[in-house]
Structures are given as structure tokens and as C-alpha cells.
Amino acid sequence: MKKSRKSIKRANQNISVDRVISNRILIFSVIIAICFLVIFLRLFYLQIVSYNEYTAKREDYTSIKQYTSAPRGQIYDCKGRVLAKTVVSHNIVFTSPNNMDSDDYELYAKRIVKVFNVSAKDFTDEDKKQAYITYKSFLSPTDSEYAANHLLTQKELKQYKNGAWGDNTESKRYQILMNRIGKKQIGEMTQAELKMCVIYQRMIANQSTGQENVVLEDVSDDDVAYLVEHKTEFPGFDVDFGGWKREYPYGESLSDILGSVTTSTQGLPSELSTYYLARDYQLNASVGKSGLEYQYNDLLAGTPEIAKITYDSKGLAQKDVIQQAKKGYDLYLSIDIDLQSSLDNIVKNTLSEYGGTKNRENFKSLFTTVLNPQDGSVLAMSGYQMDLDTKEMTYFATGNYMSLVNPGSCIKGATVYMGESEHVVSPGEVIVDKVMNIGGQEFGSYEDHGPVDDVSALEVSSNVYMFNIAIRLAGAVYEEKEPLAVADLQGTLNKMRSYYSMFGLGNITGLDAQGEVNGYMGYGSEPGMLLNYSIGQFDMYTPLQLAVYGATIASNGNVYQPRLMNHATEVNSSEVVVANEKKVKSTLPEKNAAYLQRVQEGFRACVASGYCSNLLKDVGVDVSAKTGTAEVGDWTTANLVGYAPSSAPTMAFACSAPTSSINDQAVSPNICANNVMPEFIKKYFEIYPAS
């Protein structure tokens, strides 16, 4: 009986163990089943649900996006004549295979030079300097001239090798070398070596990024055909049939205002790379480098082509376009190229004929700006500089807003307006023009004019009338031979500046161009400076500011922001996508309109009487203008500011001829009033007849 109980107990224990084992197997089986289900679901998710997403990621890891600049939009004048155009250019491009080493690059660079027409005359100075660094990089690293390091000083070389220049080590070394490489160093290379090194440098320029590089631009049809037929001999090389280049049909005219574009081989200019990289441009992008090409690059550049680059089993790049290039917008300027060409010829011929001649020995630059006084748009803008030794002429239209001139008597209109607005003189008030003796120093006009009112003071260019305005504005009283007692010299000067600035003088105009300068503010501590200021012998302005001043008088007090670009359109369309509307920056107070009218009468009288040049009387329309001659050392700067027709102006102008004569107006008449503007005004009204 006892034995039976033990057997039963043992049997029960066995059953319990079996149950535990069975339960554990069941749980384990369930876990395994769940794991398999999770794996299955995950595989389903990866292979079915997220297939496209992970395929794209895989492609991102195994491919490279390549960016190619779109054809650039064109720039037109106001009548639709092309000023800057994009033309087709077949380029030889290179995308680096992923199995090339430096020896391979050198081999194929030499082959390119040997087989194709590579012209060194197309190389920039930067190309040649980079080539020299490359040339020296083929030396042994132990060579003292390796990578052109011999051009570094011992101190610089030590700092370079020790990493003392930090994260900018290579950049700083590069800049030092580029500044020191000259003709002597470049001359160490043969023409073949120079060409090879330039091609080599272009091939490796974007090696790490996998971007396509242009190694030869605008190649001939024969070179295109040869590469197509022998492509297997040039791995990584191809012909870009969609390449383009920039051309400027009118040559010199507007050249510095239009600016320039980097070529496909140049890519981003080093001095602007930070700016363009921040705007998502690629290193190999062709972009505006200066002028309007730079100012409106985002409009002109368009949308680049984006391609996906993968590599086959031979390491060669395969291109798949995923975004087509979209050409940039077209720009339309306010410039009339017929007017512009005429003005360029007149300015150039005048400077060429008179520059450096007797009594004009220091005459070496000439500038003219023509505006529409009703909206501020630029109709023409020209400038030239002359090398007095060689007589070589350089186009410098940007000098109209990048250089400063002494305005002279041109600003007397603003002085009269100021005096009457501040009620220190009255419209029609007569003042006797005769030499003033202030503290033993004489101040007078070119000649004594006797009694003059505000209008005739502008007509004959009375200095004395303006001196009286300045003296009264300062709260002083003129007593012969006694010094002026001015209580607040700086305050008076500031008040005068505030009035001149109301006409745009001394202020950035806001022209849509890079590099515009503000002006120069003279300084001094003697009361006499107020007198000089009143006749334009103190501060300095740009010719463009003088043109804005003239346009303000012509437009009855509206100060318009000058502009070169009118609007932008879609390619081959009249649809305006961006409009550069006219903008009134400020307006002279309506309550002072009568005083501005007196200035207009004075400007008109100056021409009608012949004081501003008899030649301006014979141009076929009524012209209102004011001459200005400012003494600059032993020389005189000649200016002319005005507008036409007098009653309903359609053009306003400023012409400046810095140091264009000796200080004797009788010997050397005003270049602007006698040579430049009469001829141009006639031409203007031939094209745009007065109504």
C-alpha cells in the first residue's frame, strides 16, 4: 500500500513536469511565431510599403547629384535690342571616373592638349597661376619647390607646416602664392606644360564632389566630331551640346555697366564664392561677376539642370537627368542703345581730342548721365578715362556713380532755393554783386555783375548773391574788412547740407548697380567755408547725383530713384514677372513751389542769354541749365546740369569733366557746355522729337 502511494506521487510529479515542459514549449513556440510574424511584417514593410523610399536612399548613397547652369536670360534695351545674349557653345566636359589616380589625370590632360585645339590666349591670369602651382606639385614632396612652397618665406613655411594658420591653412597658402606668382614664374613652363597643367587643374577641380567640369569651351565642330568618334580613348570626357557663352553685341558700349559672367571653366569667382554658395549655387556655376549681370543674377541665371550620376562596373559615370534646366528671365533696361552709342562717341571723341592738350594738360576723364526726369530711369550713361602718357582710352561709364567731382556753381540753384525757403532772401530781391572783403580776404564773382536778383544771379552765376545767402543763413552780418561772426558754424553747415540733400546731392541714389559711392563731406572750422559751400567748392558728389539734382528741378520737385532695369519677362514672352516701378524717394515741400520756379527761371535764363554757352541756344529746343566750374588746385573741373525742353522736360542731364582746364575760364571754355551736351541734345531730339 505504501509502495503504491509512492508510485502515485511519482506519477503525479511526472505529470506536473510534463505540463510545465508543455507550457514552456507552447510559450516558446508562440514567441517564435511572434518573432517570425514581426520579421515577416518588417520584410513586408521594407519590401512592399517602403520600397521606393529605401531605393531612393540607396541611390542617394551610391550616386551623386550633378548641377549644370541653365542658359542665361538675355538683356535688352528699351526698344528690344539685345545688349547681352546667350549663344550656343559646344563644350568638352569631364566627369571623373571613380578609379582614376593622379597619373591618369596627367596622362589624359596631356592627351587632350595633344589632340584638341587648346589655346593659351583664352587662359586667365588665375588659370596660369593655378597651373604653376600644379606644375610644381608634380615634383617630389621633398623638393624645396614642391607645390610652389619656395614662394613662401621661411616663417610662412614654418607656420604652414606647423598648422599655425588653423582651419584656413590651405586657403591662406593659396592666396599668398597667387599674389606672388608672376610672369617670371609662369615663364618657367613651356606652352605645352602650361596647357597641360590648366587642363589637369580643370579636371580635378570638383573631383571630390563628382561634378561635371568644363575643360574646353566653345570647341570647333572638328573637335566635337573627333571626341564623339574616339570616346573610348577619353574615359570621363564628353561633349556638352547644351553649353552656352555670353556675348555683348555692342562691344564697349555699356560694357562695365552690363558687367560680365564667369565662364564654365571659371565657376564661382573666388571673391564672391561665399555670397553665391549661401544662395545654393554650385562651385562650377556660371554666374554674374560684376555690373547688372551680378546685380540681377538670380533673375538671369534660371534653374540649373540636375542629373543623377552613378558609376558602372568600369568606374565610368552614367548620367540620368532628373530636372531639366530652365532658362533665366530676360531683362529690359531703360537704356536706349542708339542714344547710348551716340553719347559714347561724343564723350570718347571729346576726351580724345582735348585730353592732355595745351591748357588742358590734366584733362583725363569725362562723364555724362542722362535721365528721364519723369520717372528717374537712365536713358544713357557714359564715361571714359585717358592715360595721359599713352593716350590710351578706357571705358568707364560706372564712373558716373563710382567717382566724385566738385560741382561748382551747378548747385547755386539749390542755394537760391534754400535762401528763399529759409526767408533770408526774397524772390526778386536785388543784391549788388561786387567784391566782398571779409577779414581782409576778398570774395567775389568771376567779374562784378552789379545789381542782380535771384533769377539773374543764376543766369550770370553770381557768387556774391550766394555768399549773402550763406551769411544771412548763419545769422551773421557782412561788414567790409571785418571777419564774420558766426554763432553756430556747424549748425549752419548742417542746415545747408540738409537742403542740398533734398535734391539728392551727397546721398546714395539707390541706383540698381553695385559700387555706388555716397559723396565726400568737406570739413573746416572757418566761416569762409560756408561761402565756399554755397558755390559748390566744399562737398563732392557723383555725376549721377548731379543728374538727379537736375531731374528734381525739371520734375517740379520730385526726387526719383534712378534705375537701369525696367522689368523682367519670361523667355520669349511679354509676360512681366518682375517690374522695377518708378519710385519717388522724396518731394520738395509744396509750399516752396514758387521758390523752385525761380530756380527754373534762372536755369532757363542762363541758356537763353548765352552765359551757359551760346552753342546750347542753337540745339533746336529750349534748354535750361547751369554751368559749374570748381577750382581743384591749379585746375578747374567743368560741369553742366540741366534739362530739356524747358517747359515740358523729357530728359535731364549732368556732365562732368574733372580738372579739364587751367584755372582760367576765358582760355579753356567749359567742355561740357560747349562740346558734349550741345551735340548730344541735338541727337536726342532727332530720336525723340519735342512735341
Number of C-alpha atoms within 10 A of each C-alpha: 6 6 8 9 10 11 12 11 12 12 12 12 12 12 12 12 12 12 12 12 12 12 12 12 12 12 12 12 12 12 12 12 12 12 12 12 12 12 12 12 13 13 13 13 12 15 13 11 12 13 13 12 11 13 13 13 12 11 14 14 9 11 19 18 19 21 22 22 26 23 27 30 26 25 25 22 22 19 13 13 16 19 23 25 18 17 14 13 17 20 26 22 22 26 25 26 20 17 9 13 10 10 10 11 18 18 12 20 22 18 14 22 19 13 11 16 13 20 11 14 6 10 15 11 14 13 20 24 22 21 24 26 23 20 23 20 16 14 14 11 11 7 13 13 16 17 19 21 20 14 19 16 10 11 8 16 15 12 14 19 10 11 13 12 15 11 9 12 15 13 11 14 18 15 10 14 21 18 10 12 19 14 11 8 15 19 12 12 17 10 13 14 16 25 24 26 27 26 26 23 21 23 25 18 21 17 16 9 14 21 23 24 27 26 23 22 20 17 16 13 9 11 18 19 12 12 19 14 10 10 14 10 11 15 18 21 26 18 20 17 13 15 22 23 20 19 16 18 12 14 10 13 24 25 19 16 20 22 18 20 24 19 20 23 22 22 21 25 20 11 9 14 15 12 13 20 13 9 10 8 19 20 21 23 24 26 28 26 19 21 22 24 26 21 17 18 22 16 22 25 25 19 20 21 19 19 20 18 23 20 15 11 6 10 15 19 24 15 17 13 14 12 13 13 18 17 21 24 28 26 29 23 24 21 25 18 23 17 19 20 18 18 28 25 15 18 25 23 15 17 28 20 10 17 24 20 15 13 17 19 16 19 27 22 25 31 32 30 27 28 28 25 30 20 20 28 26 26 24 25 31 28 26 23 22 21 14 15 7 7 14 10 16 14 19 24 24 24 26 28 25 18 19 22 23 28 31 26 27 29 25 29 30 23 26 29 24 26 23 21 20 14 13 17 22 15 19 13 12 17 19 14 22 19 18 19 16 17 13 11 13 11 17 17 18 15 13 14 20 12 14 20 20 27 25 21 26 33 26 22 27 28 26 27 29 29 24 22 22 29 22 18 22 24 15 17 15 16 12 15 13 13 17 19 14 17 12 13 18 16 11 19 19 12 14 21 17 15 18 22 16 22 27 26 28 23 17 18 22 14 18 17 21 16 14 19 18 20 20 16 11 11 11 11 9 11 23 19 17 26 21 18 23 31 28 23 22 20 20 21 26 30 32 34 27 31 32 31 31 33 33 26 25 28 21 18 22 25 27 27 21 25 25 25 26 19 19 26 20 17 16 8 9 10 11 13 12 15 13 14 13 15 15 13 14 15 15 17 12 11 8 15 14 15 22 25 18 21 24 24 19 27 30 26 23 28 25 20 13 14 17 26 22 16 15 26 18 14 17 15 16 20 25 29 34 30 31 28 28 23 20 15 9 11 21 27 24 31 31 31 31 31 33 22 21 19 13 15 20 21 27 32 30 32 31 34 27 25 26 31 30 22 20 14 13 8 12 16 15 25 22 26 26 16 19 26 25 20 17 19 22 17 17 17 18 11 11 12 11 15 6
